[in-house]
Amino acid sequence: MRTAEMTTAGLLALFSLYLMWISGAPPAWNPSAPRFANIGMIEGEGPGSGFWPFWLSLVMFMCCLWIGWNGWRRKSGPSRQEGPFLDAHSWRTVILVGGGVVGFWGLIYVLGFYGAIFVFMTYYMLVIGRHSLGLTLAIATALPVVSFFFFDVAMRIVLPKGYLEPLFIPLYAVFL
Amino acid sequence: MDIVVALMQGIAVALEPMNLGLAILGVVVGLFVGAMPGLGSVNGVAILLPFTFVIQSMTGSPTSPMIFLAAIYYGAMYGGAISSITLGIPGASTAVATTFDGRPLALKGQADKALVTAAVASFAGGTISNILFTAFAPPLASVALKFGDPEIFALMLLAFATFIGLGGDDIPKTIFSICLGLVLATVGFDIVSGEPRLIFFEMTGFMNGIRFLVLAIGVYGIAEMLWTIHSTRSGDTGMAQVDVSARRIWQNIKEFPEAWRGTLIGSALGFFVGILPAAGATPGSLMSYGVAKMTSRKPETYGKGSIDGVAAPESANNSASTGAMLPMMTLGIPGSPTTAVLLAGMVIWGLQPGPLLFSEQPDFVWPLVGSFYISNVIALLVNLAFIPLFLWMLRMPFTILAPIIFVLSLVGVYAAYQNMFDVGLMVMVGLAAFFLRVLDYPLAPAVLAIVLGPIAEPKLRQSLLFSDGDFTIFLTRPIAGPITVIALVLLLLPLFKLIRNKLRKPAAVAD
C-alpha cells in the first residue's frame, strides 16, 4: 500500500503539472501570445482566465509532494498498511463490476439505453448475482419498460435507442 | 398584526379545494422527481411550467399555477434525501450533504431512522423559514441587496473553510480534493473572457465543462457502489435488516428531538444563505453540515451515521428553498436556478416581481405564502406515508439493487445533460474515484467544490477587477471583512492544531 500511495501521489503530481501547463495556454484568437500570460493580473481586465486554475493546480502539486512525503515517512493511513493495494476479491470486483459498467456504456451506442439495460441487468444478475433465469429476465425486462414510460413518455426525455430505434416508432405514435 | 391577518386570509385561499389539490399533486410530483438521480426541482418546475397555462386559464388567476410550481419545489427538496439515503446517490446538488451520514445509516440497517429524520427536519426547516419569510421579507430583501461580489466570495471562502473539516484527518488529501474540484469546475469556457480552458486532449466534449452530476454520480454512484462491493465480502450490506413497520417509523419520529441542534443550525443558516441572490439551497445545506460538525461535541461521529448530519443539511435545503423565494419576489432576482424558472412564470402571467409586489399584489403574494405552510405539511405527510415503499426497496438483495443503481446512474446523467460524452466521463470518473477511495482520498470536498467553484471564481475575479487587483477588498468591506477573517481562521485551524500537538509532544516526553 505504501508503494501505491507514493505512486499515486506521483501520478497526481504529474497531473497537476499538466493542469498548470494547459491553464497557461494562449487564447484561441491569439495563439502567438506567450504562454502563462493569463495567469496573473491583466491591466483593465483583472485576473486572467488562467489565474484560478493555475494557482489552484500549483497548490495541488504541493499537496501531492506533501502526500508523497507522508507516504515515505509512513505517516498516512494507507502507507502504514502492509497488505496489497487491492486483493484478488477487489480486482475481481473492478474487472467484473467495473468492466460490466464500462461495457454497459459501450452497448448504449449500439442497442440504446433500453437494450443495454436489458443486457447489463441480465449479465449482472446471472453472472455476478447468480440469480435464477426467470427472476433475471423478469427484472431485466421490467426495468427498461418502466424507464421508457418514466423518461420518454412522462418526462419527455428521449433516451437514445441505438439500432433499435425503428422498434420504438410504433410506441412513439401511441404514447408521444 | 396586519401581516398575521393577511397570512390567515392567504392560508384560507390556499386551502380552497382547487389550490389544495394542486399543492398535493405538486408535492407528490416533486417528491418523485427529486428522488430520481439526475432530476431535481428545476427539472420538475421547468417541464411542468407549460401545464400551468392550462391551470391559469381554468382559474383565471396566477396564484393557482404558482402554488402548484412552489409545491413541486418543496416536494423535490424532500425527495432529494430519498435517493441519497436509500441508493447513496444524491438526487440533486442540494442533497449531497445528506449522503454523508444518511448512507452510512442505511448501511447499518437504519435507513428508516435516516428517512424519518430527513422528513421531519425538512418540515422543521420549512416551517422556521416560512415564519422568517412572513415576518421579515421586505427588510431582509434590503440586507440581501448589500451582498455584492466580495461578500459572496467571502461566503464561498467560508464554505470551503468548513469543508476542510469534512476531509477527516488527512489535510493534504483534503486540500488536494478541494482544489481538484475547483479546477475541474473551470473546464470549458471562461465565463468572463469567453476563452476555452482546460480542454483536455482537445476533446470537444470538454467544451461543455465537467458538470456537477458527472462528478457527483461518478463518486457516489459508481465509486461508492464499487467500494461497497469491494468491502462487503459476505454480500450482505446490512441494509436489508431495515424495519419497515409503522411502529418503527413512529418510534423514529419520537426520537427526532435528538437532532434538534442540527435542525436549528440548518434552518437558520439555510434561510440566511438562501436569501442571497445566486446562492440557493446547495451552499446552504453544505455550510450547515460543516458548521454542525464543527460545533458538535462529537464531530468524529459525522460521516458515520450521525442524525445531526442528516438533519442539518435537510432542514437547510428546505429553509433555503423558502429563502430563495425572497429575493425572487421582493427584488426580481432569482435566489436559485429553480426560482429563476418560477420568476419566468411570474413574468409570463403578468406579475411584476419587486419591492411593490407585497403592496400591489397582496391577493397573489399572501395565498402563495400561505401555500408554503400548507405544502410543507402535505410534503411531510406524503413523505412519511411513502417511507415504507422506499424502505421496501432496500430489502432487495444487493445483487439486484446494485445493478439498478448503476443503471440509474447512467440514465440519470444522460437525463440531466442529454450527452453521451458526460455519461462516459462519469463512468471514468467513478472508476478513478474508486481507486482514490481505496487510498483514503476524501472526495466529498471535490464534489462540493465543483458546485461552488462556478460561483466563487467569477465573484473573485469581478471583485479584483473592481479593486484593481487589491486583495484587501475582502478584508476592508464591512460585511465581507468579518466573514473573510472567520474563514481564514478556520482554514488555518488545522495548522494551529498541528503546531500545538507538536509543541505538546516534547513537553509530554520531558514529563
Interface residues (C-beta under 8 A of the other chain):
Chain A: M1 A4 E5 T8 L12 L19 I22 S23 A25 P27 A28 N38 M41 E45 G46 P47 G48 S49 G50 F51 W52 P53 L56 S57 V59 M60 C63 C64 W66 I67 N70 S76 G77 P78 F85 L86 H89 S90 T93 V94 V97 G98 G100 V101 V102 F104 W105 I108 Y109 F113 I117 F120 M121 Y124 M125 I128 G129 R130 H131 I139 L143 S147 F150 F151 M155 R156 I157 L159 P160
Chain B: M36 L39 N43 I47 D170 P172 K173 I175 F176 C179 L180 L182 V183 T186 D190 V192 S193 E195 P196 R197 L198 I199 F200 I222 M225 L226 I229 H230 R233 P397 T399 I400 A402 P403 I404 F406 V407 L410 V411 Y414 A415 Q418 M420 V423 G424 V427 G430 L431 F434 F435 L436 V438 L439 D440 E457 L460 R461 Q462 L464 L465 G469
